[in-house]
């Protein structure tokens, strides 16, 4: 089986992605909060909530918190937690 051979530039891009994965996931979760506020159908909301769950798992949020947020499926609870994760609540 052939090994993937990446150029130095490609290696740097891949490394940069994984170095900034937390920031990328927090941004994605922030965008999902906005989309959830604007979602007009139950089906769309359900898809967005599943994407939010995946983002929280990638962020390594404790399962207890993820389960609570997913059980409530209240966008304001998700938004409040997101603010905490982004550090907005810190002085």
N, C-alpha and C positions, 0 to 999 in steps of 0.2 A: 504494500500500500504506500502510495507516495505521501511524503510529508509536505505540509504547507510551508512554503518558503515565502516569507514576507520580507519586503525591503525594510531598510532602517526607518524610513518615513512611515510605513504602515505599522511597524512595531511601536513607534512613538505614538501614533494615533490610537492604537489599541490600548496601550498602557495609559494614555491620558483619559480614555473613556472609563477604564476601571478605577483609576485614581479619583475620578470625579463622579462616580456612580451615585453616591449619596446625594450630591447636589442635583444631579440629573433627575433622580427619582423624586426628590422634594419638589422640583419644578413641575414635573409631570403630575404629581399629586395636587399641586396648586391649580394647575389647569383643569384637572378633573373636578375640583370643587366648583370652579366656575361653570363647567359644563353641567354639573349636577343641578346647580341653581337654575339653569336655563332649560333643562330637559323637559320636554313637553309630553312624553309618553312613558308609560310604565316600562315598556320593553327597553327603551333607550336608557332609562334610569338603571334597570337591572344590569345592562351591559357595562355601564359606567361604574357601578358599584363593584363589579367583578374586576375591572381594571384597577380600581382603587385598592382592592384587596391584594392584587398581585404586586402593586407598587409598595404597599406597606410590608409585605413579606420580603421583598428585595431590600427594603430599608432595615430589616431585622427588628421591626417593632415587635414587642412581646405579644405572643399569641392571645393572651388574655385581653389586651387592649384592642387588638384586631377583632376578636370575637365580639367584644362589647360594641364597637363601632358598627360592625356588620349586622349585629342583632337589631340595633336601633335604626340603622340606615337613616340617620338624621344628618343632613349635610352641615348643620351648624356644629354638631359635635365633632365631625371630621375637621371642619375649619378651625375650631378651637384647638384641637390637638395639633393640627398642622402649624398653627402659630407657635405653640410650645416647641415643636420640633425645629422650627426655623429660628427659635431663640428670640422672638419678638417680645415675649413676656418677661425677659431678663432686663434688669436695670444696670 
